[in-house]
Amino acid sequence: MQYEPKRVATILSYAGTMPFITCAVILLFGPQLGLGGLRQFAGQAITTYAAVIVSFLGGIQWGVGLATHEQQPQTAKSLFLLSVVPSLLAWAMLFLPNGSSRVIVAIFLVGFVWVIDALLHLQQVLPTWFFRLRSIVSAVVMASLIAALLVG
């Protein structure tokens, strides 16, 4: 069975929100669900997963730079520089103590990557369907991280 690439990307993107949602639910409702003992783990897991995801998204932006370097050399140069920022800051974030400071950095990084994607969409470098998908997924991720911040 052959799948349309957009559909695969959509399914995998939504599936990628599940760790964020799961951690947020544990943080918000863990004691009521009998999962209170997992709250510290969930707090660390949500920011660690955010670090992995923003690094992945930076990799996508690096790939866009590679794909467009001949047609849009200035955009590609900017992407090569900006696409490594999320990975480097996410790595540094992992050295912060578990808690609000890590969550705030994670929120900033998710927003930073989304802004770059928004600019790429405005320049018609990213397709509309992908930017819509990224926007929905980013909103879910941000809501999950904000929930973590509220309980932290």
Backbone hydrogen bonds, N-H to C=O, Kabsch-Sander energy under -0.5 kcal/mol:
donor,donor_aa,acceptor,acceptor_aa,energy
8,V,4,E,-2.1
9,A,5,P,-2.8
10,T,6,K,-2.4
11,I,7,R,-2.8
12,L,8,V,-2.7
13,S,9,A,-2.2
14,Y,10,T,-2.5
15,A,11,I,-2.4
16,G,12,L,-1.9
17,T,14,Y,-1.3
18,M,15,A,-1.4
21,I,17,T,-2.6
22,T,18,M,-3.1
23,C,19,P,-2.3
24,A,20,F,-2.4
25,V,21,I,-2.6
26,I,22,T,-2.4
27,L,23,C,-2.6
28,L,24,A,-2.7
29,F,25,V,-3.3
30,G,26,I,-1.8
33,L,29,F,-1.9
34,G,31,P,-1.0
35,L,30,G,-3.6
36,G,30,G,-0.8
38,L,35,L,-2.3
39,R,36,G,-1.5
42,A,38,L,-3.0
43,G,39,R,-2.4
44,Q,40,Q,-1.9
45,A,41,F,-3.1
46,I,42,A,-2.4
47,T,43,G,-0.9
48,T,44,Q,-2.1
49,Y,45,A,-2.8
50,A,46,I,-1.6
51,A,47,T,-1.9
52,V,48,T,-1.8
53,I,49,Y,-2.7
54,V,50,A,-2.8
55,S,51,A,-1.5
56,F,52,V,-2.1
57,L,53,I,-2.7
58,G,54,V,-2.1
59,G,55,S,-1.7
60,I,56,F,-1.7
61,Q,57,L,-2.0
62,W,58,G,-2.2
63,G,59,G,-2.3
64,V,60,I,-2.2
65,G,61,Q,-2.0
66,L,62,W,-2.2
67,A,63,G,-2.5
68,T,64,V,-1.6
69,H,65,G,-0.8
69,H,66,L,-0.5
72,Q,68,T,-3.3
76,A,72,Q,-2.5
77,K,73,P,-2.4
78,S,74,Q,-2.3
79,L,75,T,-2.6
80,F,76,A,-2.7
81,L,77,K,-1.8
82,L,78,S,-3.2
83,S,79,L,-2.8
84,V,81,L,-0.7
85,V,82,L,-0.9
88,L,84,V,-2.2
89,L,85,V,-2.8
90,A,86,P,-2.6
91,W,87,S,-2.3
92,A,88,L,-2.1
93,M,89,L,-2.4
94,L,90,A,-1.4
95,F,92,A,-1.7
96,L,93,M,-1.8
102,R,97,P,-0.5
103,V,99,G,-1.8
104,I,100,S,-2.8
105,V,101,S,-2.0
106,A,102,R,-2.4
107,I,103,V,-2.7
108,F,104,I,-2.4
109,L,105,V,-2.6
110,V,106,A,-2.5
111,G,107,I,-2.3
112,F,108,F,-2.8
113,V,109,L,-2.4
114,W,110,V,-1.9
115,V,111,G,-2.5
116,I,112,F,-1.9
117,D,113,V,-2.1
118,A,114,W,-2.7
119,L,115,V,-2.4
120,L,116,I,-2.3
121,H,117,D,-2.4
122,L,118,A,-2.5
123,Q,119,L,-1.7
124,Q,121,H,-1.7
125,V,120,L,-3.2
126,L,120,L,-1.0
131,F,127,P,-2.2
132,R,128,T,-2.7
133,L,129,W,-2.1
134,R,130,F,-2.9
135,S,131,F,-2.3
136,I,132,R,-2.4
137,V,133,L,-2.7
138,S,134,R,-2.7
139,A,135,S,-2.0
140,V,136,I,-2.0
141,V,137,V,-2.5
142,M,138,S,-3.0
143,A,139,A,-2.5
144,S,140,V,-2.2
145,L,141,V,-2.6
146,I,142,M,-2.8
147,A,143,A,-2.2
148,A,144,S,-1.9
149,L,145,L,-2.2
150,L,146,I,-2.4
151,V,147,A,-1.5
152,G,148,A,-1.3
